[in-house]
Amino acid sequence: MHTNWIPATAGNGTATILSCQSGTRPVEPSQKREGYTKKAPVSTLDQRKLSPTDWLDLSGIPRPSIRFRHKLNPRWQACYRKSSGVRLPFPPRSYGFFYYHQPPGAPLLSGELRFRLTSNNLPESFNQGKDCLTPEGDAWKIPLFVLHHTPFHRHVYQQLRVDGFVSDALDSQLKSIAQTSVRPRSNSVILHSLHQVFPIDFSAMKFSFFVAGDSTLQKVFIERPFRLCVEGYGRASCYTGKGLVRFELSTLPEHAGTRTVVMRVVKLVGDSGPYMGKDRPQEGALVLRHHPAGGKPKLLSLNVDRNTPVYGSKGFSHPDGLPLLIANTFGDKQSSP
C-alpha cells in the first residue's frame, strides 16, 4: 500500500501540516523537491524559542537551501550523507525543526546541530518528536567544531552566537583548538562519554575518533581494530557489515587491576555480509579481532594507561584521549566501570 501525505492547513495559517492518506503525495509549487528553498527564514536554533515558521519539510531534497533571519543571504545548504560521505536526499517524512543540542553535563565543546522530526509545525510538538537519523541509524548531526571551522557552515555558527549558545570564551577555545589540533569532519566520531553509541564500519582497516574535554580535543587512532596482524596475511577485515557500538570499561578477570576499554555491539545495521564465523560482530556481544590464519580471535581491548606514540606499533595511539574519556564519564571515580 502506498501512502500519500495530504497538506492540511495549520490553525494559525503559517505553515503546512502533513497527514497520511493513500495514493501519491502532491507537491506544492513553493515546495518542489529539487532546489527547494524555504521562504521564511529560520529565526532560532533554540528549542525553547521556536515558532511555527521555523518548521521545514526536507523530504526528498538533496540539498535544501535554508536562510537565517540574522543573515538572509547567502543561504546555507543542509546535507544528508552516508558515513562514507556519499550524499543522499533527505528521507521521506523529514519535516521538523533544526535545533542546537547540548548534551546534559557534557563539555560545552560537545554541542551539535540536529534536526528534530515532528508531526506538525507547532513548537509544542518538539518534545514528542524524534531526531532525524543517518542511514547507519545514529543521529544526524553537525558537531560544533565543524560548524566553527568550516566556512560552508559559518551562518549556522553565527546563528548559534546570536542565540547565545557560543560565548566569547567558547569561541576563543574553538579558535585555539582549531590552530593546535587535527580538525574533525562532519562524519567524525566525537565522544564526551564512555557510553555514547556511535556508528562503526566493521570492514575498516583503521578507526579514529575524537574525545572532547572542557577545553581540549584529543584524537584516538586504532590500527586494524577488527583483525589481528599476522605476517603473510593481508590487512583487510573479513567483516563487512556496519553497526552501532559503544565503549565500556572491562570487568573481565583478565583485565583486573587495569583500566581497559572494550567495545560492545549495540545494533547491527544492514547486510552483515557472507562471513559467518563465530567471531563475527553480534548484537550485545563484545567485539573480537579476527585471526586471519585461523587461530583464536582476541578481544578488542585498549589499555587506558598505555600510550603508543608511533601509530600501529602496538595497535593504537591516544596521547590523552582515553584517560580524558574516562575522566569525563566517572569524574573522580576514574577506576570504576
Summary of the structure (lengths in Angstrom):
residues: 337
radius of gyration: 22.2
end to end distance: 48.7
largest distance: 69.8
contacts: 965
relative contact order: 0.10
helix: 19%
strand: 31%
